[in-house]
Amino acid sequence: MAYDAYHERIYGLIGFPLVHSFSKDFFNKKFKAEGIDAEYVNFEIPEIGDLMEVIAENANLSGLNVTIPYKEQVLPYLNDIDPVAKKIGAVNVIKFIRGKSGNDFKLVGYNSDIVGFCDSIKPLLAPSHRRALVLGTGGAAKAVCVGLEQLGVEPQLVSRTPAPGVLTYGDLTPRVMAEHTVIVNSTPLGMYPHVDACPAIPYDCLGPEFICYDLLYNPEVTLFMRKSAERGAVVKNGLEMLLLQAFESWKIWNR
């Protein structure tokens, strides 16, 4: 569906499924409050190849956010990738650089997840937080790993599937847990409506020295956070990260 007939600029989100979109509500409220002639649209596409159809049908498309499962799949469709996003290997912001002709444009990929994550977890970190377990191996996990490295914390990926350099949940012994006092959930486990799910870590090993950060924000308190807090861990959800990465997306689109 084309939206450009109604507004000077169109921004949007590609992903599948898009049950709930913080970005859509955030940006449309921003546009209304600031008198910006733009609309933010959810483009729920069942496969990444449909991206080109979205672009073809919306001549005023000025920028896109990218979410699950396309943060990595979108890379071949881009003309250029920012060095930080290239290092991460995942993109969640696409900037449109248009020429004089409406059909003359470049797609440049960026990653604002890393900015949102670093700025939101940094105030919680202490010198004792030297190593982290990052649950999941998708595009968000890759951004988290690079962000942790920038903050001086050594990341270790954890997955249900064995892979070189990746721990499985069965590898999380009391000793491993004690050595990794930051735990970041980058999986969708526990996201609404599946609120009774959580990553299978040994919660009994947690204590007040742990930070347990969930990239999810719906529900506000996930089962992962609740079980971690019961053991005394400091917990935080991903809402501030999402807000900060939205700010960064807007900067990228308009610079």
C-alpha positions in Angstrom: 0.0 0.0 0.0 1.2 3.5 -0.9 1.1 6.2 1.8 3.0 9.1 0.1 -0.1 10.8 -1.3 -0.9 12.1 2.2 2.4 13.4 3.7 5.6 15.0 2.5 7.7 12.3 4.1 7.1 8.7 5.0 9.2 6.7 7.5 8.5 3.2 8.6 9.4 -0.2 10.1 9.9 -3.4 8.3 9.7 -6.7 10.1 7.4 -9.8 10.6 5.3 -10.0 12.5 4.7 -6.5 13.9 2.3 -7.2 16.7 3.1 -4.0 18.5 5.3 -1.1 17.4 6.8 1.3 19.9 8.3 3.2 16.9 5.1 3.8 15.1 3.4 5.4 18.2 6.6 7.3 19.2 7.3 8.9 15.8 3.6 9.7 14.9 3.2 11.5 18.3 6.5 13.3 17.6 5.4 14.4 14.1 2.1 15.7 15.4 3.6 17.5 18.4 6.3 19.2 16.3 4.1 19.9 13.2 6.2 17.7 11.0 4.5 16.7 7.7 5.3 13.0 8.0 3.9 9.7 8.9 5.5 6.5 10.3 4.0 3.3 8.9 4.4 -0.4 9.9 5.4 -2.4 6.8 4.8 -6.0 7.8 6.5 -8.0 5.1 6.5 -11.8 5.1 9.9 -11.9 3.3 12.8 -9.5 2.9 12.4 -9.5 -0.9 9.2 -7.5 -0.4 11.3 -4.5 0.7 11.8 -3.4 -2.9 8.0 -3.4 -3.4 7.6 -1.2 -0.4 10.1 1.2 -1.8 8.6 1.2 -5.3 5.1 2.0 -3.9 6.2 4.8 -1.6 8.1 7.5 -3.5 8.3 9.7 -0.4 9.9 7.1 1.8 12.7 8.8 3.6 13.9 6.3 6.2 13.2 2.8 7.6 13.8 1.0 10.9 14.4 -2.8 10.6 13.4 -5.3 13.2 13.2 -9.1 13.6 13.9 -11.1 11.5 15.5 -8.8 8.9 18.4 -7.0 10.6 20.9 -9.3 8.9 18.8 -10.4 5.9 18.6 -6.7 4.7 22.3 -6.3 4.2 22.4 -7.4 0.5 19.8 -4.8 -0.4 21.9 -1.9 0.8 24.2 0.3 -1.3 26.5 1.1 1.6 26.8 0.2 5.3 28.2 2.4 8.1 31.5 1.0 9.5 29.9 0.3 13.0 27.0 -1.5 11.5 29.4 -3.5 9.2 31.3 -4.6 12.3 28.1 -5.6 14.0 26.9 -7.4 10.9 23.3 -6.1 11.4 21.3 -3.0 10.4 18.3 -1.5 12.1 18.2 1.9 10.4 18.1 2.6 6.6 18.7 6.1 5.3 17.5 7.0 1.9 19.8 9.4 0.0 17.9 10.6 -3.0 19.2 12.2 -6.2 17.4 14.7 -8.4 15.2 11.9 -9.9 12.8 10.2 -7.6 14.0 6.8 -8.8 17.7 7.8 -8.1 18.5 6.8 -4.5 21.0 5.0 -2.3 20.2 2.9 0.7 22.7 3.2 3.5 22.5 1.0 6.6 23.3 2.0 10.2 22.9 0.4 13.6 21.3 2.6 16.4 20.7 -0.4 18.7 24.3 -0.1 19.9 23.8 3.6 20.9 20.6 2.8 22.7 22.0 -0.2 24.5 25.3 1.4 25.6 23.7 4.6 26.9 21.1 2.7 28.9 23.2 0.0 30.5 26.3 2.2 31.2 24.9 3.8 34.4 24.4 0.3 35.9 27.9 -1.0 35.3 30.6 -1.2 38.1 34.3 -2.1 37.8 33.3 -5.7 38.9 31.2 -6.2 35.8 33.9 -7.5 33.5 32.2 -10.3 31.6 28.7 -10.8 30.2 26.5 -13.6 28.9 24.5 -12.5 25.9 21.5 -14.8 25.4 20.7 -15.2 21.7 22.8 -14.9 18.5 20.6 -12.7 16.2 21.2 -9.1 15.0 20.4 -7.5 18.4 22.8 -9.8 20.1 25.6 -8.8 17.7 25.0 -5.1 18.5 25.0 -5.9 22.2 28.3 -7.7 22.0 30.0 -4.8 20.2 28.5 -2.4 22.6 29.7 -4.3 25.6 33.2 -4.5 24.1 33.1 -0.7 23.8 32.2 -0.5 27.5 35.1 -2.7 28.5 32.9 -5.8 29.2 33.8 -9.1 27.6 30.7 -10.7 26.0 30.0 -14.4 25.6 27.2 -15.6 23.4 24.7 -18.2 24.6 22.4 -20.2 22.4 20.2 -23.3 22.4 22.2 -24.5 19.3 25.9 -25.5 19.7 28.3 -23.4 17.6 32.0 -22.5 17.7 32.7 -19.9 20.4 29.1 -20.1 21.6 27.9 -21.6 25.0 24.7 -23.6 25.3 22.4 -23.2 28.2 23.7 -26.6 29.5 27.2 -25.1 29.7 26.1 -22.5 32.3 27.6 -24.0 35.4 27.8 -22.2 38.7 31.4 -21.3 37.9 30.5 -19.8 34.5 27.7 -17.8 36.0 29.9 -16.4 38.8 32.4 -15.2 36.2 29.7 -13.4 34.1 27.8 -11.0 36.3 26.1 -9.2 33.4 23.4 -11.1 31.6 21.6 -9.7 28.6 18.5 -11.3 27.1 18.4 -10.6 23.4 16.0 -13.4 22.6 12.2 -12.9 22.1 11.5 -15.3 25.0 9.0 -13.7 27.3 7.7 -11.1 24.8 3.9 -10.4 24.8 1.8 -12.5 24.4 4.1 -15.3 25.4 4.7 -13.8 28.8 5.2 -17.1 30.6 8.4 -17.9 28.8 12.0 -17.1 29.8 15.6 -18.1 28.9 16.6 -21.3 30.7 19.5 -20.0 32.7 20.2 -21.2 36.3 18.5 -18.4 38.2 19.6 -19.9 41.5 23.1 -18.8 40.7 22.1 -15.1 40.6 22.7 -12.6 43.3 22.9 -8.8 44.1 26.1 -8.5 42.1 24.4 -9.4 38.8 22.8 -7.1 36.2 20.1 -8.8 34.3 19.1 -6.7 31.3 16.2 -7.6 29.0 16.0 -6.0 25.5 12.2 -6.7 25.6 9.9 -4.0 26.9 6.5 -5.6 26.5 5.6 -6.7 29.2 7.3 -4.0 31.3 8.5 -6.7 33.7 9.4 -10.0 31.9 9.6 -13.4 33.6 13.4 -13.2 33.1 13.5 -10.0 35.0 11.1 -11.2 37.7 13.0 -14.4 38.4 16.3 -12.5 38.4 15.0 -9.8 40.8 13.8 -12.5 43.2 17.5 -13.5 43.5 18.5 -9.9 44.2 19.8 -9.0 40.8 19.5 -5.5 39.3 17.1 -5.7 36.4 16.2 -3.4 33.5 14.0 -3.7 30.5 14.7 -2.4 27.0 12.3 0.6 26.9 14.9 3.2 27.4 17.2 1.5 24.9 14.3 1.6 22.4 13.7 5.3 23.1 17.4 6.2 22.7 17.7 4.2 19.5 14.7 6.0 18.1 16.3 9.4 18.8 19.4 8.1 17.1 17.4 6.9 14.1 15.9 10.4 13.7 19.4 11.9 13.8 20.6 9.5 11.1 17.7 10.2 8.8 18.1 14.0 9.1 21.8 14.6 9.0 
